[in-house]
Amino acid sequence: MNIAVIVKSFVLTGGAEKYAVEVTRRLQARGHSIDVFSWRADKEQLDGIRHFPVPLPTRLCFTSVLTSVSFARQVARMLSGRSYDVIISHERGYHQDLSAIHTFSYLLGTEEYSFIKKLNSIYLSPRSGTHLWLERKQMESPWLVSVSGIIKDCVAEYYGRKEQNIIATPGVDIEWFNPDWTQAHREEARRAERIEPDELAVLFVGSEFRRKGLADLILALGPDIKLLVVGQGERPGYYQKLAQKHGVSERVLFKGLTDNVRHYYAAADVVVLPSLREAFGMSILEAMACGLPVVSSAATGVSGIIEDGRDGYIFKDPNKLGGILQLLKAADLRRSVGRHARLTAEKHTWEATASIYEDLCLTIAREKRNLARSGIS
């Protein structure tokens, strides 16, 4: 098949961007011809792929929504007159057969607004109006792919799209993240982080501390539990004071950003993501691939692949988190849950995600050929 892929940045940094690269590279490896339309691209990821640079927005595009509109219009112009079996977009736009939905609807963000603020944000603000227009265009795509069940539900709630909207979660590299490596480096990593043998090492990975629920996790810490916080979030001083007030400041270690997250998976006994809202949650899937037990709030997309009590734990009430951590102090339970977690992760590889896209692209290409034969444009 001849496939066009639309994404602002074809790079491995960023959740949606990495998703686009991982799926696109695998489609190309399976023999499909790929053209990528983007502002920028990592040359190393373009081997065997044609790149069409999209002109950068002008200075008049001084907000994110205007740059998004500029990108969508430029891509539409560049695609005019070109013929593809399938056009895949990882951005909000209006010139695609298949749109990947990576984020919650803009409308969801207005739910907590007062009536007046909601009226202004949705109906009176030019910026919001433009954003919603572009989002509506995206939702008019013949096919949608949501990155999780929670995103699919969001699309159904705000746009009524239940048909032709399938789920294709992000994948994980099960060779890079694996229990053998994690176990082989466990003692070394725990020594480096000064984790005592009788301490339960809890790992939090993320750089938006408030949205990812770090405060709830700090408040859930009990005796003999050490928390490693990997990432650089907003207001770190607030969370340090919260740990001090809760009497656990010596057991909450803020590690900052890292380019070696595997080191921390090796040091950890359990990985926790208590997010208030999360489209997916890659740290949980990576931890599962490492054979670690995981704990996630029900507000994450990744919770949709967890079988509560078997390969991980899910909670709705943050007050339940402390009890789950106490339960996981049992090493035998951690080993059992970790083994099942690995089996679950093996079903969610990037190859599996690419197969979902390939099958859907074949369906779309067939539908387009049938329409062309019938004379329907």
GUZA-307999 format. One record per residue (C-alpha): residue in one letter; chain; x, y, z. Coordinates in pm, whole numbers, always signed. Each point is the difference from the previous one (the first is absolute). Example, Ala and Ser with C-alpha at 12.3 -4.5 7.8 and 13.67 -1.06 7.14 Angstrom:
BEGIN
<r res="A" chain="A" X="+1230" Y="-450" Z="+780"/>
<r res="S" chain="A" X="+137" Y="+344" Z="-66"/>
This chain:
BEGIN
<r res="M" chain="A" X="+0" Y="+0" Z="+0"/>
<r res="N" chain="A" X="+96" Y="+362" Z="-51"/>
<r res="I" chain="A" X="-52" Y="+172" Z="+334"/>
<r res="A" chain="A" X="+34" Y="+364" Z="+101"/>
<r res="V" chain="A" X="+70" Y="+79" Z="+366"/>
<r res="I" chain="A" X="-67" Y="+343" Z="+148"/>
<r res="V" chain="A" X="+171" Y="+105" Z="+324"/>
<r res="K" chain="A" X="+156" Y="+332" Z="+100"/>
<r res="S" chain="A" X="+321" Y="-160" Z="+128"/>
<r res="F" chain="A" X="+119" Y="-341" Z="-116"/>
<r res="V" chain="A" X="+226" Y="-58" Z="+299"/>
<r res="L" chain="A" X="+30" Y="-243" Z="+293"/>
<r res="T" chain="A" X="-58" Y="+262" Z="+272"/>
<r res="G" chain="A" X="-357" Y="+56" Z="+113"/>
<r res="G" chain="A" X="-277" Y="-254" Z="+34"/>
<r res="A" chain="A" X="-197" Y="+61" Z="-320"/>
<r res="E" chain="A" X="+316" Y="+60" Z="-202"/>
<r res="K" chain="A" X="+165" Y="-323" Z="+115"/>
<r res="Y" chain="A" X="-324" Y="-189" Z="-67"/>
<r res="A" chain="A" X="-6" Y="+136" Z="-357"/>
<r res="V" chain="A" X="+363" Y="-93" Z="-62"/>
<r res="E" chain="A" X="-25" Y="-351" Z="+148"/>
<r res="V" chain="A" X="-311" Y="-89" Z="-200"/>
<r res="T" chain="A" X="+121" Y="+163" Z="-322"/>
<r res="R" chain="A" X="+342" Y="-168" Z="+10"/>
<r res="R" chain="A" X="-165" Y="-340" Z="+37"/>
<r res="L" chain="A" X="-241" Y="+61" Z="-285"/>
<r res="Q" chain="A" X="+296" Y="+93" Z="-219"/>
<r res="A" chain="A" X="+189" Y="-313" Z="+110"/>
<r res="R" chain="A" X="-296" Y="-208" Z="-117"/>
<r res="G" chain="A" X="+43" Y="+126" Z="-354"/>
<r res="H" chain="A" X="-238" Y="+295" Z="-12"/>
<r res="S" chain="A" X="+104" Y="+324" Z="-170"/>
<r res="I" chain="A" X="-5" Y="+285" Z="+250"/>
<r res="D" chain="A" X="+1" Y="+378" Z="-48"/>
<r res="V" chain="A" X="+27" Y="+210" Z="+316"/>
<r res="F" chain="A" X="-125" Y="+359" Z="+11"/>
<r res="S" chain="A" X="+144" Y="+187" Z="+300"/>
<r res="W" chain="A" X="+163" Y="+319" Z="+117"/>
<r res="R" chain="A" X="+306" Y="-186" Z="+113"/>
<r res="A" chain="A" X="+128" Y="-355" Z="-1"/>
<r res="D" chain="A" X="+284" Y="-204" Z="+144"/>
<r res="K" chain="A" X="+211" Y="-105" Z="-299"/>
<r res="E" chain="A" X="+83" Y="-331" Z="+166"/>
<r res="Q" chain="A" X="-371" Y="-89" Z="+1"/>
<r res="L" chain="A" X="-46" Y="+82" Z="-370"/>
<r res="D" chain="A" X="+198" Y="-291" Z="-144"/>
<r res="G" chain="A" X="-213" Y="-133" Z="-287"/>
<r res="I" chain="A" X="-264" Y="+271" Z="+56"/>
<r res="R" chain="A" X="-59" Y="+309" Z="-214"/>
<r res="H" chain="A" X="-25" Y="+324" Z="+196"/>
<r res="F" chain="A" X="-198" Y="+302" Z="-114"/>
<r res="P" chain="A" X="+90" Y="+298" Z="+224"/>
<r res="V" chain="A" X="-304" Y="+209" Z="+85"/>
<r res="P" chain="A" X="+70" Y="+378" Z="-4"/>
<r res="L" chain="A" X="+32" Y="+143" Z="+349"/>
<r res="P" chain="A" X="-277" Y="+237" Z="+114"/>
<r res="T" chain="A" X="+43" Y="+374" Z="-42"/>
<r res="R" chain="A" X="+41" Y="+243" Z="+289"/>
<r res="L" chain="A" X="-371" Y="+75" Z="-28"/>
<r res="C" chain="A" X="-64" Y="-346" Z="+150"/>
<r res="F" chain="A" X="+74" Y="+110" Z="+355"/>
<r res="T" chain="A" X="-207" Y="-263" Z="+185"/>
<r res="S" chain="A" X="+11" Y="-379" Z="+0"/>
<r res="V" chain="A" X="-342" Y="-30" Z="-160"/>
<r res="L" chain="A" X="+95" Y="+235" Z="-285"/>
<r res="T" chain="A" X="+317" Y="-200" Z="-66"/>
<r res="S" chain="A" X="-215" Y="-316" Z="-8"/>
<r res="V" chain="A" X="-237" Y="+158" Z="-253"/>
<r res="S" chain="A" X="+296" Y="+115" Z="-207"/>
<r res="F" chain="A" X="+145" Y="-352" Z="+6"/>
<r res="A" chain="A" X="-332" Y="-156" Z="-103"/>
<r res="R" chain="A" X="-46" Y="+242" Z="-289"/>
<r res="Q" chain="A" X="+355" Y="-39" Z="-126"/>
<r res="V" chain="A" X="-32" Y="-378" Z="+5"/>
<r res="A" chain="A" X="-334" Y="+17" Z="-184"/>
<r res="R" chain="A" X="+164" Y="+208" Z="-274"/>
<r res="M" chain="A" X="+294" Y="-239" Z="-28"/>
<r res="L" chain="A" X="-229" Y="-302" Z="-24"/>
<r res="S" chain="A" X="-216" Y="+157" Z="-270"/>
<r res="G" chain="A" X="+47" Y="-193" Z="-322"/>
<r res="R" chain="A" X="+182" Y="-286" Z="+169"/>
<r res="S" chain="A" X="-153" Y="-344" Z="+23"/>
<r res="Y" chain="A" X="+45" Y="-234" Z="+296"/>
<r res="D" chain="A" X="-162" Y="-324" Z="+100"/>
<r res="V" chain="A" X="-25" Y="+135" Z="+355"/>
<r res="I" chain="A" X="+75" Y="+332" Z="+171"/>
<r res="I" chain="A" X="+72" Y="-32" Z="+373"/>
<r res="S" chain="A" X="+9" Y="+309" Z="+221"/>
<r res="H" chain="A" X="+132" Y="+25" Z="+353"/>
<r res="E" chain="A" X="-111" Y="+364" Z="+19"/>
<r res="R" chain="A" X="-329" Y="+187" Z="+3"/>
<r res="G" chain="A" X="-79" Y="+67" Z="-364"/>
<r res="Y" chain="A" X="-241" Y="-58" Z="-285"/>
<r res="H" chain="A" X="+177" Y="-186" Z="-280"/>
<r res="Q" chain="A" X="+31" Y="-358" Z="+124"/>
<r res="D" chain="A" X="-164" Y="-338" Z="-30"/>
<r res="L" chain="A" X="+109" Y="-107" Z="+347"/>
<r res="S" chain="A" X="+59" Y="+225" Z="+297"/>
<r res="A" chain="A" X="+189" Y="-120" Z="+307"/>
<r res="I" chain="A" X="-146" Y="+151" Z="+318"/>
<r res="H" chain="A" X="+274" Y="+49" Z="+258"/>
<r res="T" chain="A" X="-165" Y="+244" Z="+240"/>
<r res="F" chain="A" X="-324" Y="+75" Z="+180"/>
<r res="S" chain="A" X="-252" Y="+228" Z="-166"/>
<r res="Y" chain="A" X="+44" Y="+372" Z="+53"/>
<r res="L" chain="A" X="-359" Y="+0" Z="+126"/>
<r res="L" chain="A" X="+94" Y="-222" Z="+294"/>
<r res="G" chain="A" X="+229" Y="+270" Z="+130"/>
<r res="T" chain="A" X="-294" Y="+240" Z="+37"/>
<r res="E" chain="A" X="-207" Y="-232" Z="+220"/>
<r res="E" chain="A" X="+115" Y="+160" Z="+325"/>
<r res="Y" chain="A" X="-54" Y="+356" Z="-123"/>
<r res="S" chain="A" X="-280" Y="+219" Z="+132"/>
<r res="F" chain="A" X="-290" Y="+65" Z="-238"/>
<r res="I" chain="A" X="+132" Y="+344" Z="-92"/>
<r res="K" chain="A" X="+356" Y="-121" Z="-54"/>
<r res="K" chain="A" X="-123" Y="-298" Z="-203"/>
<r res="L" chain="A" X="-218" Y="+231" Z="-213"/>
<r res="N" chain="A" X="+298" Y="+225" Z="-66"/>
<r res="S" chain="A" X="+244" Y="-287" Z="-64"/>
<r res="I" chain="A" X="-220" Y="-199" Z="-236"/>
<r res="Y" chain="A" X="-213" Y="+259" Z="-179"/>
<r res="L" chain="A" X="+159" Y="+345" Z="+34"/>
<r res="S" chain="A" X="+375" Y="-63" Z="-12"/>
<r res="P" chain="A" X="+144" Y="+9" Z="-355"/>
<r res="R" chain="A" X="+290" Y="-217" Z="+115"/>
<r res="S" chain="A" X="-228" Y="-265" Z="+151"/>
<r res="G" chain="A" X="-235" Y="+17" Z="-296"/>
<r res="T" chain="A" X="+287" Y="-65" Z="-240"/>
<r res="H" chain="A" X="+125" Y="-287" Z="+213"/>
<r res="L" chain="A" X="-345" Y="-160" Z="+10"/>
<r res="W" chain="A" X="-45" Y="+47" Z="-375"/>
<r res="L" chain="A" X="+324" Y="-183" Z="-66"/>
<r res="E" chain="A" X="-95" Y="-274" Z="+246"/>
<r res="R" chain="A" X="-340" Y="-46" Z="-166"/>
<r res="K" chain="A" X="+173" Y="-35" Z="-336"/>
<r res="Q" chain="A" X="+222" Y="-269" Z="+149"/>
<r res="M" chain="A" X="-303" Y="-188" Z="+131"/>
<r res="E" chain="A" X="-152" Y="+0" Z="-349"/>
<r res="S" chain="A" X="+276" Y="-232" Z="-121"/>
<r res="P" chain="A" X="-145" Y="-319" Z="-151"/>
<r res="W" chain="A" X="+196" Y="-208" Z="+253"/>
<r res="L" chain="A" X="+136" Y="+78" Z="+345"/>
<r res="V" chain="A" X="+261" Y="-185" Z="+204"/>
<r res="S" chain="A" X="-3" Y="+78" Z="+374"/>
<r res="V" chain="A" X="+311" Y="-73" Z="+204"/>
<r res="S" chain="A" X="-206" Y="-139" Z="+289"/>
<r res="G" chain="A" X="-350" Y="-92" Z="+105"/>
<r res="I" chain="A" X="-29" Y="+315" Z="+210"/>
<r res="I" chain="A" X="+75" Y="+214" Z="-308"/>
<r res="K" chain="A" X="-250" Y="-197" Z="-207"/>
<r res="D" chain="A" X="-265" Y="+59" Z="+267"/>
<r res="C" chain="A" X="+83" Y="+372" Z="+0"/>
<r res="V" chain="A" X="-51" Y="+19" Z="-377"/>
<r res="A" chain="A" X="-332" Y="-181" Z="+31"/>
<r res="E" chain="A" X="-118" Y="+229" Z="+280"/>
<r res="Y" chain="A" X="+82" Y="+334" Z="-161"/>
<r res="Y" chain="A" X="-37" Y="-80" Z="-370"/>
<r res="G" chain="A" X="-226" Y="-305" Z="-12"/>
<r res="R" chain="A" X="+260" Y="-198" Z="-195"/>
<r res="K" chain="A" X="-42" Y="-365" Z="+94"/>
<r res="E" chain="A" X="+33" Y="-161" Z="-342"/>
<r res="Q" chain="A" X="+326" Y="-30" Z="-192"/>
<r res="N" chain="A" X="+201" Y="+94" Z="+309"/>
<r res="I" chain="A" X="+238" Y="-275" Z="+106"/>
<r res="I" chain="A" X="+261" Y="-22" Z="+276"/>
<r res="A" chain="A" X="+371" Y="-37" Z="-71"/>
<r res="T" chain="A" X="+201" Y="+59" Z="+315"/>
<r res="P" chain="A" X="+362" Y="+110" Z="+0"/>
<r res="G" chain="A" X="+239" Y="-293" Z="-1"/>
<r res="V" chain="A" X="+311" Y="-88" Z="+195"/>
<r res="D" chain="A" X="+338" Y="-140" Z="-101"/>
<r res="I" chain="A" X="-4" Y="-327" Z="+195"/>
<r res="E" chain="A" X="+364" Y="-69" Z="-90"/>
<r res="W" chain="A" X="+123" Y="+325" Z="+152"/>
<r res="F" chain="A" X="-233" Y="-15" Z="+299"/>
<r res="N" chain="A" X="+21" Y="-354" Z="+132"/>
<r res="P" chain="A" X="+9" Y="-183" Z="+335"/>
<r res="D" chain="A" X="+341" Y="-161" Z="-56"/>
<r res="W" chain="A" X="+177" Y="+335" Z="-37"/>
<r res="T" chain="A" X="-197" Y="+150" Z="+286"/>
<r res="Q" chain="A" X="+86" Y="-285" Z="+235"/>
<r res="A" chain="A" X="+367" Y="-8" Z="-104"/>
<r res="H" chain="A" X="+40" Y="+370" Z="+88"/>
<r res="R" chain="A" X="-224" Y="+4" Z="+307"/>
<r res="E" chain="A" X="+264" Y="-15" Z="+275"/>
<r res="E" chain="A" X="+221" Y="+257" Z="-170"/>
<r res="A" chain="A" X="-290" Y="+241" Z="-53"/>
<r res="R" chain="A" X="-130" Y="-36" Z="+355"/>
<r res="R" chain="A" X="+346" Y="+61" Z="+145"/>
<r res="A" chain="A" X="+31" Y="+313" Z="-211"/>
<r res="E" chain="A" X="-335" Y="+129" Z="+131"/>
<r res="R" chain="A" X="+75" Y="-110" Z="+359"/>
<r res="I" chain="A" X="-307" Y="-220" Z="+24"/>
<r res="E" chain="A" X="+8" Y="-230" Z="+300"/>
<r res="P" chain="A" X="-86" Y="-372" Z="-45"/>
<r res="D" chain="A" X="-318" Y="+34" Z="+209"/>
<r res="E" chain="A" X="-121" Y="+317" Z="-176"/>
<r res="L" chain="A" X="-270" Y="-3" Z="-267"/>
<r res="A" chain="A" X="+132" Y="+214" Z="-285"/>
<r res="V" chain="A" X="-283" Y="+182" Z="-179"/>
<r res="L" chain="A" X="+73" Y="+171" Z="-331"/>
<r res="F" chain="A" X="-187" Y="+298" Z="-149"/>
<r res="V" chain="A" X="+95" Y="+113" Z="-352"/>
<r res="G" chain="A" X="-141" Y="+323" Z="-138"/>
<r res="S" chain="A" X="+54" Y="+372" Z="-44"/>
<r res="E" chain="A" X="-345" Y="+142" Z="+75"/>
<r res="F" chain="A" X="-18" Y="-56" Z="+373"/>
<r res="R" chain="A" X="-347" Y="+141" Z="+64"/>
<r res="R" chain="A" X="-179" Y="-172" Z="-287"/>
<r res="K" chain="A" X="+180" Y="-327" Z="+64"/>
<r res="G" chain="A" X="-111" Y="-3" Z="+364"/>
<r res="L" chain="A" X="+335" Y="+15" Z="+177"/>
<r res="A" chain="A" X="-158" Y="+158" Z="+309"/>
<r res="D" chain="A" X="-233" Y="-300" Z="+45"/>
<r res="L" chain="A" X="+297" Y="-235" Z="-24"/>
<r res="I" chain="A" X="+204" Y="+190" Z="+258"/>
<r res="L" chain="A" X="-293" Y="-5" Z="+242"/>
<r res="A" chain="A" X="-40" Y="-377" Z="-54"/>
<r res="L" chain="A" X="+353" Y="-84" Z="+116"/>
<r res="G" chain="A" X="+24" Y="-212" Z="+313"/>
<r res="P" chain="A" X="+291" Y="-134" Z="+206"/>
<r res="D" chain="A" X="+287" Y="-170" Z="-184"/>
<r res="I" chain="A" X="-104" Y="+141" Z="-339"/>
<r res="K" chain="A" X="+240" Y="+211" Z="-205"/>
<r res="L" chain="A" X="-123" Y="+205" Z="-297"/>
<r res="L" chain="A" X="+218" Y="+82" Z="-301"/>
<r res="V" chain="A" X="-139" Y="+291" Z="-205"/>
<r res="V" chain="A" X="+145" Y="+4" Z="-352"/>
<r res="G" chain="A" X="-87" Y="+306" Z="-205"/>
<r res="Q" chain="A" X="+1" Y="+376" Z="+31"/>
<r res="G" chain="A" X="-344" Y="+130" Z="+90"/>
<r res="E" chain="A" X="-144" Y="+336" Z="+93"/>
<r res="R" chain="A" X="+38" Y="+144" Z="+352"/>
<r res="P" chain="A" X="+244" Y="-262" Z="+136"/>
<r res="G" chain="A" X="+32" Y="+198" Z="+322"/>
<r res="Y" chain="A" X="-369" Y="-54" Z="+74"/>
<r res="Y" chain="A" X="+38" Y="-378" Z="-19"/>
<r res="Q" chain="A" X="+317" Y="+5" Z="+207"/>
<r res="K" chain="A" X="-186" Y="+195" Z="+270"/>
<r res="L" chain="A" X="-292" Y="-241" Z="-25"/>
<r res="A" chain="A" X="+235" Y="-293" Z="+60"/>
<r res="Q" chain="A" X="+153" Y="+183" Z="+294"/>
<r res="K" chain="A" X="-342" Y="+76" Z="+148"/>
<r res="H" chain="A" X="-101" Y="-364" Z="-41"/>
<r res="G" chain="A" X="+321" Y="-109" Z="+174"/>
<r res="V" chain="A" X="+147" Y="-186" Z="-298"/>
<r res="S" chain="A" X="+241" Y="+255" Z="-147"/>
<r res="E" chain="A" X="+302" Y="-227" Z="+58"/>
<r res="R" chain="A" X="-175" Y="-277" Z="-192"/>
<r res="V" chain="A" X="-107" Y="+207" Z="-304"/>
<r res="L" chain="A" X="+286" Y="+44" Z="-246"/>
<r res="F" chain="A" X="-42" Y="+245" Z="-286"/>
<r res="K" chain="A" X="+231" Y="-130" Z="-273"/>
<r res="G" chain="A" X="-78" Y="+246" Z="-280"/>
<r res="L" chain="A" X="+18" Y="-86" Z="-368"/>
<r res="T" chain="A" X="+185" Y="-307" Z="-122"/>
<r res="D" chain="A" X="+106" Y="-161" Z="-325"/>
<r res="N" chain="A" X="+26" Y="-339" Z="+172"/>
<r res="V" chain="A" X="-346" Y="-83" Z="+135"/>
<r res="R" chain="A" X="+87" Y="-372" Z="+0"/>
<r res="H" chain="A" X="+231" Y="+63" Z="+296"/>
<r res="Y" chain="A" X="-300" Y="+110" Z="+206"/>
<r res="Y" chain="A" X="-216" Y="-292" Z="-112"/>
<r res="A" chain="A" X="+282" Y="-226" Z="+120"/>
<r res="A" chain="A" X="+0" Y="+172" Z="+339"/>
<r res="A" chain="A" X="-379" Y="-6" Z="+41"/>
<r res="D" chain="A" X="-234" Y="-254" Z="+159"/>
<r res="V" chain="A" X="-314" Y="+161" Z="-139"/>
<r res="V" chain="A" X="-85" Y="+283" Z="-243"/>
<r res="V" chain="A" X="-292" Y="+232" Z="+74"/>
<r res="L" chain="A" X="-190" Y="+245" Z="-223"/>
<r res="P" chain="A" X="-274" Y="+173" Z="+203"/>
<r res="S" chain="A" X="-98" Y="+244" Z="-277"/>
<r res="L" chain="A" X="-310" Y="+216" Z="+19"/>
<r res="R" chain="A" X="-26" Y="-33" Z="-379"/>
<r res="E" chain="A" X="+229" Y="-183" Z="-244"/>
<r res="A" chain="A" X="-54" Y="-96" Z="-363"/>
<r res="F" chain="A" X="+221" Y="-306" Z="+48"/>
<r res="G" chain="A" X="+300" Y="-27" Z="+239"/>
<r res="M" chain="A" X="+315" Y="-149" Z="-154"/>
<r res="S" chain="A" X="+187" Y="-43" Z="+330"/>
<r res="I" chain="A" X="-253" Y="-264" Z="+104"/>
<r res="L" chain="A" X="+35" Y="-202" Z="-320"/>
<r res="E" chain="A" X="+380" Y="+22" Z="+12"/>
<r res="A" chain="A" X="-4" Y="-117" Z="+362"/>
<r res="M" chain="A" X="-226" Y="-292" Z="-90"/>
<r res="A" chain="A" X="+245" Y="-99" Z="-274"/>
<r res="C" chain="A" X="+273" Y="+0" Z="+269"/>
<r res="G" chain="A" X="-208" Y="-246" Z="+203"/>
<r res="L" chain="A" X="-93" Y="+249" Z="+271"/>
<r res="P" chain="A" X="-337" Y="+30" Z="+174"/>
<r res="V" chain="A" X="-175" Y="+328" Z="-81"/>
<r res="V" chain="A" X="-266" Y="+216" Z="+162"/>
<r res="S" chain="A" X="-206" Y="+245" Z="-205"/>
<r res="S" chain="A" X="-293" Y="+228" Z="+59"/>
<r res="A" chain="A" X="-313" Y="-84" Z="-198"/>
<r res="A" chain="A" X="+33" Y="+337" Z="-175"/>
<r res="T" chain="A" X="+285" Y="-121" Z="-225"/>
<r res="G" chain="A" X="-24" Y="-158" Z="-342"/>
<r res="V" chain="A" X="+250" Y="-268" Z="+97"/>
<r res="S" chain="A" X="-235" Y="-124" Z="+274"/>
<r res="G" chain="A" X="-204" Y="-150" Z="-284"/>
<r res="I" chain="A" X="+262" Y="-271" Z="-58"/>
<r res="I" chain="A" X="+39" Y="-88" Z="+371"/>
<r res="E" chain="A" X="-195" Y="-284" Z="+159"/>
<r res="D" chain="A" X="-41" Y="+125" Z="+356"/>
<r res="G" chain="A" X="+167" Y="-229" Z="+252"/>
<r res="R" chain="A" X="+163" Y="-221" Z="-264"/>
<r res="D" chain="A" X="+258" Y="+202" Z="-195"/>
<r res="G" chain="A" X="-37" Y="+325" Z="+191"/>
<r res="Y" chain="A" X="-235" Y="+206" Z="+212"/>
<r res="I" chain="A" X="-251" Y="+273" Z="-86"/>
<r res="F" chain="A" X="-152" Y="+248" Z="+243"/>
<r res="K" chain="A" X="-269" Y="+266" Z="-30"/>
<r res="D" chain="A" X="+31" Y="+141" Z="+351"/>
<r res="P" chain="A" X="+351" Y="+134" Z="+84"/>
<r res="N" chain="A" X="-64" Y="-100" Z="+360"/>
<r res="K" chain="A" X="+29" Y="-363" Z="-113"/>
<r res="L" chain="A" X="+353" Y="+47" Z="-131"/>
<r res="G" chain="A" X="+171" Y="-36" Z="+337"/>
<r res="G" chain="A" X="-167" Y="-335" Z="+62"/>
<r res="I" chain="A" X="+112" Y="-130" Z="-340"/>
<r res="L" chain="A" X="+360" Y="+97" Z="+75"/>
<r res="Q" chain="A" X="-14" Y="-178" Z="+333"/>
<r res="L" chain="A" X="-132" Y="-310" Z="-180"/>
<r res="L" chain="A" X="+291" Y="+11" Z="-243"/>
<r res="K" chain="A" X="+256" Y="-23" Z="+278"/>
<r res="A" chain="A" X="-44" Y="-377" Z="-40"/>
<r res="A" chain="A" X="+282" Y="-113" Z="-232"/>
<r res="D" chain="A" X="-186" Y="-313" Z="-116"/>
<r res="L" chain="A" X="-297" Y="+208" Z="-109"/>
<r res="R" chain="A" X="+225" Y="+242" Z="-185"/>
<r res="R" chain="A" X="+165" Y="-285" Z="-189"/>
<r res="S" chain="A" X="-335" Y="-151" Z="-99"/>
<r res="V" chain="A" X="-148" Y="+331" Z="-114"/>
<r res="G" chain="A" X="+324" Y="+87" Z="-180"/>
<r res="R" chain="A" X="-1" Y="-325" Z="-198"/>
<r res="H" chain="A" X="-354" Y="+64" Z="-119"/>
<r res="A" chain="A" X="+88" Y="+361" Z="-76"/>
<r res="R" chain="A" X="+273" Y="-115" Z="-236"/>
<r res="L" chain="A" X="-243" Y="-228" Z="-183"/>
<r res="T" chain="A" X="-238" Y="+291" Z="-47"/>
<r res="A" chain="A" X="+278" Y="+224" Z="-131"/>
<r res="E" chain="A" X="+93" Y="-263" Z="-258"/>
<r res="K" chain="A" X="-343" Y="+53" Z="-157"/>
<r res="H" chain="A" X="+61" Y="+373" Z="-34"/>
<r res="T" chain="A" X="+311" Y="+30" Z="-213"/>
<r res="W" chain="A" X="+55" Y="+258" Z="-274"/>
<r res="E" chain="A" X="-27" Y="-284" Z="-249"/>
<r res="A" chain="A" X="-350" Y="-76" Z="+130"/>
<r res="T" chain="A" X="-97" Y="+367" Z="-31"/>
<r res="A" chain="A" X="+140" Y="+18" Z="-353"/>
<r res="S" chain="A" X="-205" Y="-308" Z="-94"/>
<r res="I" chain="A" X="-319" Y="+177" Z="+107"/>
<r res="Y" chain="A" X="+91" Y="+294" Z="-224"/>
<r res="E" chain="A" X="+97" Y="-222" Z="-290"/>
<r res="D" chain="A" X="-328" Y="-193" Z="+13"/>
<r res="L" chain="A" X="-200" Y="+322" Z="+22"/>
<r res="C" chain="A" X="+195" Y="+158" Z="-286"/>
<r res="L" chain="A" X="-77" Y="-301" Z="-219"/>
<r res="T" chain="A" X="-370" Y="+41" Z="+84"/>
<r res="I" chain="A" X="+8" Y="+373" Z="-79"/>
<r res="A" chain="A" X="+188" Y="-53" Z="-328"/>
<r res="R" chain="A" X="-252" Y="-263" Z="-105"/>
<r res="E" chain="A" X="-292" Y="+229" Z="+85"/>
<r res="K" chain="A" X="+152" Y="+285" Z="-200"/>
<r res="R" chain="A" X="+54" Y="-224" Z="-304"/>
<r res="N" chain="A" X="-359" Y="-121" Z="+17"/>
<r res="L" chain="A" X="-127" Y="+359" Z="+21"/>
<r res="A" chain="A" X="+219" Y="+97" Z="-295"/>
<r res="R" chain="A" X="-141" Y="-285" Z="-207"/>
<r res="S" chain="A" X="-353" Y="+103" Z="+83"/>
<r res="G" chain="A" X="+72" Y="+357" Z="-99"/>
<r res="I" chain="A" X="-47" Y="+144" Z="+351"/>
<r res="S" chain="A" X="+266" Y="+250" Z="+101"/>
